[in-house]
Amino acid sequence: MKLFAAGIALIGTTLGLATPAYAQKDNVGLAAPTRILTSVTEADLRAIVLAQGLTIEMARPHGDVSVQGRTADGLLFVLIGTACADDGVTDCQGVLMQIRYDSDKRVTLENVNRANVDYASITTWWDQSMNTVGFTRYVPLIGGGVTMAYLRQNLQTLFDVEPLPRAIVFP
């Protein structure tokens, strides 16, 4: 099993899409735990990653409002703004948090379905045409918004839970 996002990081580094100085800048105000977000920008996604003490590997791997990060133990993940420019809002009204892997012969629809049933706090999916297995947590920001602390906790939940369905998908 290979991390799907690893190729994205290599491409981004080669093209110079993110420099170490850019990647590690943080606006303390953006990362304030009590800050309420009803929409997000790329800067907000960067703040979520950096507030967790993680590293930004690349800006905009999946559109204007997205970042790719890396945990201290090397796990690559992406944060993607969704529902962008809807209802007169120019920013994104949701955050998709994902960990992706290249699929292999161990992956079956039965295992993906079992992972979804057993660990419903994150969604497990398999895109056979792209040879990709993913684990996703989605947070909508509508209805009054959520705090930065809540978004950070959702990312941590993805990290904490993902090994469990991954063990089912990749037995």
N, C-alpha and C positions, 0 to 999 in steps of 0.2 A: 504494500500500500504506500503510495507516494502522496505527499501533500500537493493538491492541485494548484494552490496559490503560489507554490515555489517558482513556477515558470513565470508568473506575473511579476514576482519580485525581481527576478533576473532581468526581464525585459525593462522594467522600470529603472533599475539601476544602470543598465547599459545606455538607456536613452537619457539618463539624467533627469528623470521626472521628479525625484525627491533627493535633496541633499541632506546630510546629517544635521546641519544647522537648521534648515527649514523644518525638518522632521521633528525636532525636539523643542521647538518654540511652543510656549503655552501662555495663554492669556489667563491669568489667575481669576479674573472676573467671570470668564466663560465657564470655568471648572467649579465654581462655587456650588457646593452640594445642595443648597436650598434654592438655587436658581430654577425657575419654572420655565420649561420649554414647551411651546405650542407648535413649534416648527424647528427644523435644524438646517444648518448650513455646513459646508465642509469644515469650517473653523470649529463648530460645535462638536463634530465627530472627532476631530483632532484632540479637542479638549477632553472628551470621554476617554480616549486611549491614553493620553499622557497623564491624566488624573489617576489612572490605575497603575501608573509606574511602568507602562509598556512602551514599546518602541514603534514609531511609524516607519513603515518600509516604503510606502508609496502613496502619493496623492492621486485621486481620481482614477483608480483602476477600473471602476464600473460607472463612469459618468461623472458629471461635475460635482455631485455631492456624494463622495465616497472616499474611504481611506482603507489601506491595508496595513495591518499592524502585526507585531510579533511579540509573543510572550517571552519571558526570560528563559524558558526551556525550549524555545525555537518554534512553537506552534504559530503558524500563520493564520490570520483571520481577516475578514473584511466587514466593514460597516458601510451600509448603503442607505442613503436617503431615498424614501419612497413617497408616493402621492405628492409629487413636486408640481408646483405651479397649478394647483387645483383650488377651486373656489376663491379665486382672487388672491391667494397666498403665493408669494414668489419662492419661498423656501419649501422644504419638504416636511410633510406632516406625519411621517413615520420613519422608523429605523429598522432595517433588516440587518441582523447580526449573524454572520455565517462562518462556518469552518467547512472547507471543501477538501476532498481527496479524489485522486484518480481511482476509479473502480477497478476491480480485478475479478477473476473467476469465482471468488468466494461470495460475491454479492449476488443475492437473489431477491426477487420481489417479496417472497415469503419472509425473509429476514428483515427487509426494510419495513414491511407492514408490522411485524412483531416489535421492532424497535419503536415504531410510532405508538403502538398500543401500550407497551411497557413504560415508555418515557415520554408522556404527552407534553411535558413542559417545554420540549423543543421538538421541532418537526424534522423528521428524517426523510430525505428524498433521494431519488436516483434518476439522473438524466442519462439514459443509455446512449442516446445519440452523441452526447458530449463526453461519455465515459467518465462521469462525475457523480460522486456521492456527496451529499451535503447535510449539514446539521444547522438548523436555523432557529433563531428566536426573533420574533417580530414584536415591536412595540409601537402602537399607534399613539400619536400625540394630541389627538383631537379631544374635545370634551373638557377643556380647561387645562390641558397639558399635564406634564409630569416633571418631577424634579430631576436635576442632574444626578443626584444620588440614586434615584430609581433607575435611570438609564445605566449607570455604572453597575448597579446590582444585577440588572438583567444580563449584562455582558459577563459578569462573574458567574451567573447561573449557567450560561452557555458553556463556559469553561469547566465548571464543576460537573455538569450532567453529561456533556458530550462523550466522555470515555465509555459510559455505560451503553448507550445505543450503538456506538462504534464497535464495541466488543460483540454485539449481536450481528451487525452487518458484516463485519470482517472476522468470522469465527476462526 
